[in-house]
Amino acid sequence: MWDDEVEELDWELVSPQHGRSISTTVNRLEKDLNKANKFLQSTTWQKVLFTYGVLNIVLSNLALQYHPKYLTYAYGIKLIFYLSWRIASYWWQRYIYFMLDFCYFANLIVLLTFFVFSNNLMLFKVSFAMTTGPLLFAIIAWRNSLVFHSIDKMTSIFIHITPTITIFHWRWWNGGTLPSGNPIPADSFEFVRDGLIVPIIAYCVWQTLYYIKVYWLDKKKLENDEQQQFSTRYIFSTKRGLIYNLSLLFGERWQLQTFIGLQLVYTAVTLLPVWLCWHYYIVHCIMLLGTFGVCAWNGAGWYIHVFANIKYKQLRKELALDQQEK
């Protein structure tokens, strides 16, 4: 994110009196950023992240078995850490509008369920439906990969699967209670009302707020800043992929409306198995294990194909440099 070249200015022409000090400060800052960038790409930093990623899974499993209540607090603390990193990263990369996507809205609902409205059964069921349905299946849809040494990829995994595991704990492993400690009526989840209508209403609230923000309030700002990326701009600019092709079903004129409609259809379809997960423990387990298996498979493919290819190119570059020096 610091790879952009800094435009060179003649600071003595801009401010003759303080030109040297400003120029020195800029050069020092540029060097510090380059050092930070090299460190983030270094083997040591990758080892640290890999170790943290493995230990995080082990400790989360131990917490789930022996101190399940701590899992909720750990989720809140880690969410702050991961979101802080992502906000900073996306700000520099001009991806900050991605923070308005549905997955972050769903995590906000889950946080409110755990720490603010912990005795609200309806909100708990909405969180259950969102995390077990569209949020969990997004791992498959967006090909999330379990790559331990990449904080960006681990953040994506965390945002999509950790709230689902935490909700799973409260539904099944804590005596079937709400975060407040009150029992959850097992037969209180209706297929149509709780599994479809209410969560779709919540989704439509998010979609409406998103549309107002991106396509109304910030429309001129985004039109004048083509480098600022958000979901539809990014997908439409690639001009490839299944989602892009489907969004053109009714032509470019209705591309945005088609895309919004496709998102609604995806949400409704992924909500269909939620009722089964609420009532049947084994179904919920199979969905969690299956989804986690997919992201682990994607991560294995990344390490074997992508990561190996990157290292191969680096070695070839180093060998070429060595031959030139000789």
C-alpha positions as CSV (number, residue, x, y, z in Angstrom):
1,M,0.0,0.0,0.0
2,W,3.0,2.2,0.1
3,D,4.3,1.3,-3.4
4,D,3.1,4.5,-5.0
5,E,5.9,6.7,-6.2
6,V,6.1,10.0,-4.3
7,E,6.1,12.9,-6.6
8,E,9.4,14.8,-6.4
9,L,9.0,18.5,-5.6
10,D,11.6,21.3,-5.3
11,W,10.7,22.2,-1.8
12,E,13.2,25.2,-1.8
13,L,11.1,26.8,-4.5
14,V,7.9,26.1,-2.5
15,S,9.3,27.5,0.7
16,P,12.9,28.9,0.4
17,Q,13.1,29.6,4.2
18,H,12.2,26.1,5.3
19,G,12.9,24.2,2.1
20,R,15.8,22.1,3.4
21,S,14.0,21.0,6.6
22,I,10.8,20.1,4.7
23,S,12.8,18.2,2.1
24,T,14.7,16.3,4.8
25,T,11.5,15.4,6.6
26,V,9.9,14.2,3.3
27,N,12.9,12.1,2.5
28,R,13.1,10.6,6.0
29,L,9.3,9.8,5.9
30,E,9.8,8.1,2.5
31,K,12.6,6.0,3.8
32,D,10.6,5.0,6.8
33,L,7.7,4.0,4.7
34,N,9.9,1.9,2.4
35,K,11.4,0.2,5.5
36,A,7.9,-0.6,6.8
37,N,6.9,-1.9,3.4
38,K,10.0,-4.1,3.2
39,F,9.3,-5.4,6.7
40,L,5.6,-6.3,5.9
41,Q,6.9,-8.3,2.9
42,S,9.8,-9.9,4.9
43,T,10.0,-13.5,5.8
44,T,10.1,-12.6,9.5
45,W,6.8,-10.8,9.4
46,Q,5.2,-13.6,7.4
47,K,6.4,-16.1,10.0
48,V,4.9,-14.0,12.8
49,L,1.6,-13.8,11.0
50,F,1.6,-17.6,10.2
51,T,2.3,-18.4,13.8
52,Y,-0.4,-16.1,15.1
53,G,-2.9,-17.6,12.6
54,V,-2.2,-21.2,13.7
55,L,-2.3,-20.3,17.5
56,N,-5.5,-18.3,17.0
57,I,-7.3,-21.4,15.7
58,V,-5.9,-23.6,18.5
59,L,-6.7,-21.1,21.3
60,S,-10.2,-20.4,19.9
61,N,-10.8,-24.2,19.9
62,L,-9.7,-24.4,23.5
63,A,-11.9,-21.4,24.5
64,L,-14.8,-23.1,22.7
65,Q,-14.4,-26.3,24.8
66,Y,-13.3,-25.1,28.2
67,H,-14.2,-21.4,28.5
68,P,-17.0,-20.8,25.9
69,K,-18.1,-17.5,27.3
70,Y,-14.6,-16.0,26.6
71,L,-15.1,-16.7,22.9
72,T,-17.6,-13.9,22.7
73,Y,-15.2,-11.4,24.3
74,A,-12.4,-12.7,22.2
75,Y,-14.5,-12.1,19.1
76,G,-15.2,-8.5,20.1
77,I,-11.5,-7.8,20.8
78,K,-10.2,-9.4,17.7
79,L,-12.8,-7.7,15.6
80,I,-11.5,-4.3,16.7
81,F,-7.9,-5.4,15.8
82,Y,-8.8,-6.8,12.4
83,L,-11.1,-3.9,11.5
84,S,-8.5,-1.3,12.6
85,W,-6.0,-2.9,10.3
86,R,-8.4,-3.1,7.4
87,I,-9.6,0.5,7.8
88,A,-6.0,1.7,7.7
89,S,-5.1,-0.6,4.8
90,Y,-8.2,0.3,2.8
91,W,-7.7,4.0,3.4
92,W,-4.3,3.9,1.9
93,Q,-5.4,1.7,-1.0
94,R,-8.5,3.9,-1.6
95,Y,-10.8,0.9,-0.9
96,I,-12.4,2.5,2.1
97,Y,-16.0,2.2,0.6
98,F,-15.7,-1.6,0.8
99,M,-16.2,-1.1,4.6
100,L,-19.8,-0.3,3.8
101,D,-20.4,-3.9,2.4
102,F,-23.0,-6.2,3.9
103,C,-20.5,-8.4,5.8
104,Y,-19.5,-5.4,8.1
105,F,-23.1,-4.5,8.6
106,A,-23.8,-8.1,9.7
107,N,-20.9,-8.0,12.2
108,L,-22.3,-4.8,13.6
109,I,-25.6,-6.5,14.2
110,V,-23.8,-9.4,15.9
111,L,-21.9,-7.0,18.2
112,L,-25.2,-5.3,19.1
113,T,-26.7,-8.7,19.9
114,F,-23.8,-9.8,22.1
115,F,-23.0,-6.6,24.0
116,V,-26.0,-4.2,23.8
117,F,-29.2,-6.1,23.3
118,S,-28.1,-9.4,24.8
119,N,-31.7,-10.4,25.9
120,N,-33.4,-9.6,22.6
121,L,-34.5,-12.9,21.1
122,M,-35.6,-11.4,17.7
123,L,-32.2,-9.7,17.2
124,F,-30.4,-13.0,18.1
125,K,-32.4,-14.8,15.5
126,V,-31.6,-12.1,12.9
127,S,-27.9,-12.5,13.7
128,F,-28.2,-16.3,13.5
129,A,-29.8,-16.0,10.1
130,M,-27.4,-13.5,8.7
131,T,-24.2,-15.3,9.9
132,T,-25.4,-18.8,9.1
133,G,-26.7,-17.8,5.7
134,P,-25.3,-15.1,3.5
135,L,-22.2,-14.3,5.6
136,L,-21.1,-18.0,5.8
137,F,-21.7,-18.7,2.1
138,A,-19.8,-15.6,1.1
139,I,-16.6,-17.6,1.9
140,I,-17.5,-19.8,-1.0
141,A,-18.9,-17.1,-3.3
142,W,-15.8,-14.8,-2.9
143,R,-13.3,-17.7,-2.7
144,N,-11.8,-16.7,0.7
145,S,-8.6,-18.5,1.4
146,L,-7.0,-19.7,4.7
147,V,-3.6,-18.2,4.2
148,F,-2.1,-17.8,7.7
149,H,0.7,-15.4,6.8
150,S,-1.6,-12.9,5.0
151,I,-3.4,-10.6,7.5
152,D,-5.6,-9.4,4.7
153,K,-6.9,-12.9,3.9
154,M,-7.2,-13.8,7.5
155,T,-9.2,-10.7,8.1
156,S,-11.7,-11.8,5.4
157,I,-11.9,-15.2,7.0
158,F,-12.4,-13.8,10.4
159,I,-15.2,-11.4,9.3
160,H,-17.1,-14.2,7.6
161,I,-16.7,-17.3,9.8
162,T,-16.0,-16.1,13.4
163,P,-19.4,-14.5,14.1
164,T,-21.0,-17.7,12.8
165,I,-18.9,-19.9,15.2
166,T,-19.7,-17.6,18.1
167,I,-23.5,-17.7,17.3
168,F,-23.1,-21.5,17.0
169,H,-21.7,-21.6,20.5
170,W,-24.7,-19.7,22.0
171,R,-27.2,-21.8,20.1
172,W,-25.8,-25.2,20.9
173,W,-22.8,-25.3,23.4
174,N,-23.9,-23.0,26.2
175,G,-27.1,-24.7,27.1
176,G,-29.0,-22.9,24.4
177,T,-29.1,-19.5,26.0
178,L,-29.0,-15.9,24.9
179,P,-25.9,-13.9,25.7
180,S,-27.8,-12.5,28.7
181,G,-28.1,-16.1,30.0
182,N,-31.9,-16.5,29.4
183,P,-32.9,-19.8,27.7
184,I,-33.6,-19.8,23.9
185,P,-37.0,-21.5,23.1
186,A,-35.9,-24.3,20.7
187,D,-39.2,-24.1,18.7
188,S,-39.2,-20.3,18.5
189,F,-37.6,-20.1,15.0
190,E,-40.2,-20.1,12.2
191,F,-39.1,-20.8,8.6
192,V,-40.9,-18.0,6.9
193,R,-40.9,-15.3,9.5
194,D,-37.5,-15.8,11.2
195,G,-35.7,-17.6,8.4
196,L,-36.7,-15.4,5.5
197,I,-38.9,-12.3,6.0
198,V,-37.2,-10.6,9.0
199,P,-33.5,-11.1,7.8
200,I,-34.5,-10.0,4.3
201,I,-36.0,-6.9,5.8
202,A,-32.7,-6.3,7.7
203,Y,-30.8,-6.9,4.4
204,C,-33.0,-4.3,2.6
205,V,-32.3,-1.8,5.3
206,W,-28.6,-2.2,4.7
207,Q,-29.1,-2.1,0.9
208,T,-31.1,1.1,1.2
209,L,-28.6,2.9,3.4
210,Y,-25.7,1.7,1.1
211,Y,-27.5,3.1,-2.0
212,I,-28.2,6.4,-0.3
213,K,-24.6,6.8,0.8
214,V,-22.8,5.6,-2.4
215,Y,-25.2,6.6,-5.2
216,W,-26.8,9.7,-3.8
217,L,-24.8,11.5,-1.0
218,D,-21.3,10.7,-2.3
219,K,-22.2,10.4,-6.0
220,K,-20.4,13.5,-7.2
221,K,-17.4,12.8,-5.0
222,L,-17.0,9.3,-6.4
223,E,-17.5,10.5,-10.0
224,N,-14.7,13.0,-9.5
225,D,-12.4,10.4,-7.9
226,E,-12.2,7.4,-10.2
227,Q,-9.4,5.8,-8.2
228,Q,-11.7,5.4,-5.2
229,Q,-13.0,1.8,-5.4
230,F,-16.3,0.3,-4.1
231,S,-18.0,-3.0,-4.9
232,T,-19.9,-2.3,-8.1
233,R,-17.2,-0.1,-9.5
234,Y,-14.6,-2.8,-8.9
235,I,-16.7,-5.6,-10.3
236,F,-17.9,-3.7,-13.3
237,S,-14.4,-2.5,-14.2
238,T,-13.0,-6.0,-14.3
239,K,-15.4,-6.9,-17.2
240,R,-15.1,-10.6,-16.4
241,G,-16.4,-13.2,-14.1
242,L,-19.8,-14.8,-13.4
243,I,-21.2,-11.9,-11.4
244,Y,-20.2,-9.4,-14.0
245,N,-21.8,-11.4,-16.8
246,L,-25.0,-12.0,-14.9
247,S,-25.3,-8.2,-14.1
248,L,-25.5,-7.7,-17.9
249,L,-28.6,-9.8,-18.4
250,F,-30.7,-6.8,-19.1
251,G,-28.0,-4.6,-20.7
252,E,-25.6,-2.0,-19.3
253,R,-28.4,0.5,-18.7
254,W,-29.9,-1.8,-16.0
255,Q,-26.6,-3.3,-14.8
256,L,-26.7,-1.7,-11.3
257,Q,-30.3,-2.6,-10.7
258,T,-29.6,-6.2,-12.0
259,F,-26.7,-6.5,-9.6
260,I,-28.8,-5.3,-6.7
261,G,-31.4,-7.8,-7.6
262,L,-28.8,-10.6,-7.8
263,Q,-27.6,-9.8,-4.4
264,L,-31.1,-10.0,-3.0
265,V,-31.6,-13.4,-4.7
266,Y,-28.3,-14.6,-3.3
267,T,-29.4,-13.5,0.2
268,A,-32.7,-15.3,-0.1
269,V,-31.2,-18.5,-1.4
270,T,-28.5,-18.7,1.3
271,L,-31.2,-18.2,4.0
272,L,-33.0,-21.3,3.0
273,P,-30.9,-23.8,5.1
274,V,-30.9,-21.5,8.1
275,W,-34.1,-23.1,9.6
276,L,-32.5,-26.5,9.4
277,C,-29.3,-25.2,11.2
278,W,-31.4,-23.8,14.0
279,H,-33.3,-27.0,14.6
280,Y,-30.6,-29.7,13.8
281,Y,-27.2,-29.6,15.4
282,I,-25.7,-32.0,12.9
283,V,-26.8,-29.8,9.9
284,H,-25.2,-26.8,11.5
285,C,-22.0,-28.7,12.1
286,I,-21.8,-30.0,8.5
287,M,-22.3,-26.5,7.1
288,L,-19.6,-25.0,9.3
289,L,-17.1,-27.8,8.6
290,G,-17.9,-27.8,4.9
291,T,-17.4,-24.1,4.5
292,F,-14.2,-24.1,6.6
293,G,-13.0,-27.0,4.4
294,V,-13.6,-24.9,1.3
295,C,-11.5,-22.0,2.6
296,A,-8.8,-24.4,3.7
297,W,-8.8,-25.9,0.2
298,N,-8.5,-22.5,-1.3
299,G,-5.6,-21.7,1.0
300,A,-3.9,-24.9,0.1
301,G,-4.2,-24.0,-3.6
302,W,-2.8,-20.5,-2.9
303,Y,0.3,-21.9,-1.1
304,I,0.9,-24.6,-3.7
305,H,0.3,-22.5,-6.9
306,V,0.4,-18.8,-6.1
307,F,2.9,-18.6,-3.3
308,A,5.3,-21.1,-4.8
309,N,5.2,-19.2,-8.1
310,I,6.0,-15.9,-6.3
311,K,9.0,-17.4,-4.5
312,Y,10.1,-19.0,-7.8
313,K,10.1,-15.6,-9.5
314,Q,12.0,-14.0,-6.6
315,L,14.7,-16.7,-6.8
316,R,15.1,-16.2,-10.5
317,K,15.4,-12.4,-10.0
318,E,18.0,-12.9,-7.3
319,L,20.0,-15.3,-9.5
320,A,19.9,-12.9,-12.4
321,L,21.2,-10.1,-10.2
322,D,24.0,-12.4,-8.9
323,Q,25.0,-13.3,-12.4
324,Q,25.1,-9.6,-13.4
325,E,27.3,-8.8,-10.5
326,K,29.7,-11.6,-11.4
